[in-house]
């Protein structure tokens, strides 16, 4: 049974969503404050966290920031309807996905299951995959490990799968739709700006360890590619 951490200060929403997830076979831990959720996650791991952004005290953004210091736990944000700024900021801070309110429980269940499948592909619970080496880049899908010039990078599930898709065929252009399918699965649709935000954060992580990194190239109006080192 997979465990979902649900954090929202709206008790009615917390119970409605929590009950719906439990009816789908998930174990759900419910918290009406980010502080309580953060303390619990230190000792009790989970498979996915679903976080509301706008909460009193420690909001969803700050909770995500603290989680990302030492965890790649898949995170889905609950955002206000049509609040594009919240969506983009959440993705750039390291969220894997977002759902707008009012929440469709069917959509949320689908996104959670997609994230769990993706995580299992990158933490050794899926089929064993060979290590990918492209010059100074080393990706170990079975261990969810990425290193650049022998320095390890902490990547979210989504970032890892995007990078893997690009690195498998260096020099080949991947459209946003292809990257969407690689990172989310063929039955999940996200906006192009979601892929752009993940790629931007991925680049930033490489530049944090190597200011000269520029191998993830944007082809405007087309997509992205991982350049060969001598291109």
N, C-alpha and C positions, 0 to 999 in steps of 0.2 A: 504494500500500500504506500503510495507516494504522499508526502506531507507538504501541505501548502500553508504558508504563513500569510494571514490576512490582516492588514492594518488599516483601520479607518475609525475616526472618532464618531461617526454616525452609527449608533448602535443598531438602528433598524436596518441600515444597509449591510452592516457587519453580519447580522443574523440572517438576512435574506440570502446574501451571497454565500455565506458559510454553509447554510442548510442545503443550498443548491449544489455546492461542490461535494458535500458529504453524500448527497444522493447519487452522485456520479462515481462514488467509490474512493474519494480522497479523504485522507485524515487532515483535518483543518484545525490549526491553532489560531485563535482570534485574539486580537489586541486592539484596544481603543486608544492607545498612545504609542508613539514611536519609541519612547524611552523604554517602555516595558518590552516591546518587541526586540529592540537592540540587545537588552540584557539577556533575554531568553535565547536569542540566536547564538550567543557566545558559547552556550553549553548544549543547546538542542538544535542540531542541524536540520535543514529542511531541503526540499527539492526545488521549490519555487516560492518567491515572495510576491504578493500582490499588495502594492502600497498606494494609499491615497496621497495626493500631493499636499493639499491644503488642510493641515491639521494644526491645532494650537501648540505652542511650545516648539518642540522639535518637529519640523515639517518633513514631508516625504523626501525633498531634495537633500536635506541635511542627513537624514537617515541613510539615504543611498550613498552619500559621500563617505560616511563612516563605515558602511558595509564594504565599500570598494577598497578600503585601505588594506584589507587582508582576506577578501572573499570574492569569488566570481559567481556567487549565488545568482541564478537567473531571476531577474526582477521585471515585473510588469507594473507600470504606473496606471493609476486611475486618474484621468484628467477631466477638467471641465469641458463641456461641449464647445467645439470650435475655438478652443484656446490653443492656437498653434504655437505660441511662445512657450507654454508649459511643455508641450510635446517635444519640441526641438531641444529645449534646455534639458529635459529629462534624458533624452537619447544621448546628448553630448556629454552628460555626466556619467553615463554608463548603464542606463536602463536598456533592457533587451527589447521591450515592446511597450505599447500603451493601449489602453481601451478608454474611450470617452464615455462619460456619464450622459444619460442613464445607461447603466451597464446591461448589456445583453449577456445573460448567464451562459447561453449556448455558445456565443462567440468567445467568452472568457474561457470556458472549458476547452474549446478547440485550441485557443492560443496556449493554454497551460500544457495541454498534451503535446503540442508541437515543441514547446520549450523542453519538456522532459525528454522527448525523443532526441532532440538535438544535443542535449547534455549527455545523454547516454552514448551518443556517437563520439563524444570527445573526452570521455573519462574512463574508457576501458571496458564499459559494460556492453558496448556494441561489438561488432566484428573487429578483430585486430587489423590495423592498417599499418602500412610501412611508413617509416619516417621520411619526411620530405626535406630535402636539402637543396637550397638554391643560393650558392655562394655563401654569404655570411648568415643567411637565414636558415634556421632549423626548426621544423615543426614535427612534433610527435603527437599524432591524433589520439593514440591509445592512452596517453597520459595527460592530454590537454596541456602540453608544454610548448612554449614558443621562446626561442632565443635569437638574438641578433648580435653578432660578434661576441658570442659567449655570454652575453648579458640576458638574463631572463626577463620576459615581459609578461605581465598579468593581463590576460585578455578575457573578455566575457565570452560566453558561448557564441553569441552572434558574431562578434569580432573575429573569433578564431575560425569560424566556418566561412566567413567572407574572405579572409586571408588565404585560407586553404584553397578555396575555389580559384582565386587569382594565381596563387603560386603553383598550382598543378600544371598550368599551361602558360608559362611566362611568355610575354610577347603577344599573346592572343587577347583580343578585346572581349570583355564580358559586359553585356548590357545590364542595365539595372534589373530587368526582368529575370535574367539568368542568375544574377547575384541574389535576388529575392528568393528564387526557388532553392538555391544552394543553402541559404541561411535560414529560411522559414519553412520550406516545403512547398510543393506545387499547389496545394490547396489553400494557401494563406496569401492574401493580398495586403501589401502595405504601400504607403505613398513613396514616390521616388525620393522625397526629402528624408525619409527614414533611412534609406540606404546611404544617402549622401552624408547624413549625420554620423552614421556608424563608421564610414570610411574616414571622415574628418577626424574622429576620435582615434581611430586606428593609426593614422599618420602621426598624430600628436604623440602617441605612446612611443613610436619609433624615434621621433625627433627628440624625445626626452632623453634617450640613451645615445643618440647619434644625430647631432644637429645637421649633418649633411645628407641624411636619408631622403631620397626622392624617387624610390623605385615603384611606388604606387602612383600611377599616372592617370590623370583625368583626360578623357577624350570627349570634349564638350558636345552634347547632343547625342552621344553614342554610348558611353559607359566608362569603364575603367580597365586598366591592364596592369599586370606586374611586369615591369620592364626587366629585361636581362641586364646584368651588371655592366656589360660593355655596350649597351644600346645608346 
